[in-house]
């Protein structure tokens, strides 16, 4: 009976999606991620010739 409860429970993943306008990529981060850290990760993975991001804009759906 206990295993049935575990199977019926859905996992809720809490994350934010960041859409990089420079590269067009969408990246997912934990909801607890600081904006500055997310920006560093995004800028680190940008290719040559792509303008690095300077801010993250929050949008609620």
N, C-alpha and C positions, 0 to 999 in steps of 0.2 A: 504494500500500500504506500509506503514511504517513497519508493522509486517512482510510482505513478505521480506523486505530487511534484517531484523534481522534474519529471518530463513535461508536466503541464505548465510549470512556471516558465515564463518568458524572461530572457535576459534583456535588461535595459542598458544600452550603451549610451553614455553621455559624452558627447563630443561636439566640437565646433568645426565647421568647414571654413577654410580660408581660400578665397578665390584670388589668385595672383593675376592682376591685370597685365603685368609685364610679360609673363610667360604663358598665361592662359591655363595654368595648372590649378587644380583644386587639391588642397591638402587638408587632412583631418588631424586635429589635435584634441587631447583630453580637455574637458571643460575647465580643468584647474590650471591649464597652461597660461603663463603670463604672455601678454601680447609682444613684449620685447623679445622674449625667447623664441616665439614662433617666427617673428620677423627675421631674427638671426638665422634660423634654420632655413627659411625660404630663400634668403639672400645667398646663403652658402651653396645652395644647390642650383642656382641660376647659371646658365651658360654664358659664354663670352658674348659681348655685344648687347646683353639684356640689361636694361636700366634697373638697378636694385630698388626694392621697395623702401619707403621711408616712414610709412604708417599703416595701421590696420584700422579699417572702418567697421564699426559694429552695425549689424542689421538684424532685426528680429522679425521672424516670419510669423 
